[in-house]
């Protein structure tokens, strides 16, 4: 996934799933600001979709 300035993304964070928003994107890398932890990957995914304006995920994670 390519980093886009201002876009939210999720990834494993300690024992939970974390959400970050990209604050700096260059050709050589990207950095973001931590937003929030979630108990499940599905919760983090739904939050990211809503914050990015993509609506709700149409399928469940397998």
C-alpha positions as CSV (number, residue, x, y, z in Angstrom):
1,X,0.0,0.0,0.0
2,X,1.4,3.4,-1.0
3,X,1.4,6.1,1.7
4,X,-0.8,9.1,1.0
5,X,-0.5,12.2,3.1
6,X,-3.5,12.5,5.4
7,X,-4.7,9.0,4.8
8,X,-5.3,6.6,7.7
9,X,-3.9,3.0,7.9
10,X,-3.9,0.2,10.4
11,X,-1.2,-2.3,11.5
12,X,-0.4,-4.6,14.5
13,X,0.5,-2.6,17.6
14,X,1.7,-4.4,20.6
15,X,-1.1,-6.9,21.4
16,X,-3.8,-4.9,19.6
17,X,-4.3,-3.2,16.2
18,X,-3.2,0.4,15.9
19,X,-4.4,3.2,13.6
20,X,-2.1,5.9,12.3
21,X,-2.5,8.9,9.9
22,X,0.3,9.7,7.5
23,X,1.8,13.1,8.4
24,X,4.9,13.1,6.2
25,X,5.4,11.3,2.9
26,X,8.5,11.4,0.7
27,X,10.0,9.3,-2.0
28,X,12.2,7.6,0.5
29,X,9.8,6.9,3.3
30,X,6.8,8.0,5.4
31,X,5.9,8.8,9.0
32,X,2.6,9.0,10.8
33,X,1.0,10.0,14.0
34,X,-0.6,7.3,16.2
35,X,-4.4,7.8,16.6
36,X,-5.9,4.9,18.5
37,X,-5.7,1.2,19.5
38,X,-8.4,-1.4,18.7
39,X,-9.0,-4.9,20.1
40,X,-9.5,-6.5,16.7
41,X,-8.3,-6.1,13.2
42,X,-11.9,-5.8,12.0
43,X,-12.6,-2.8,14.3
44,X,-9.4,-1.1,13.1
45,X,-10.3,-1.7,9.5
46,X,-13.8,-0.3,9.8
47,X,-12.4,2.8,11.5
48,X,-9.9,3.4,8.8
49,X,-12.5,2.9,6.1
50,X,-14.8,5.5,7.7
51,X,-12.0,8.0,8.4
52,X,-10.8,7.8,4.8
53,X,-14.3,8.3,3.5
54,X,-14.5,4.9,1.8
55,X,-17.8,3.9,3.5
56,X,-18.0,0.5,5.1
57,X,-16.0,-2.6,4.1
58,X,-18.2,-4.9,1.9
59,X,-16.6,-8.1,2.9
60,X,-15.3,-9.6,6.2
61,X,-11.7,-10.5,6.8
62,X,-10.8,-14.1,6.5
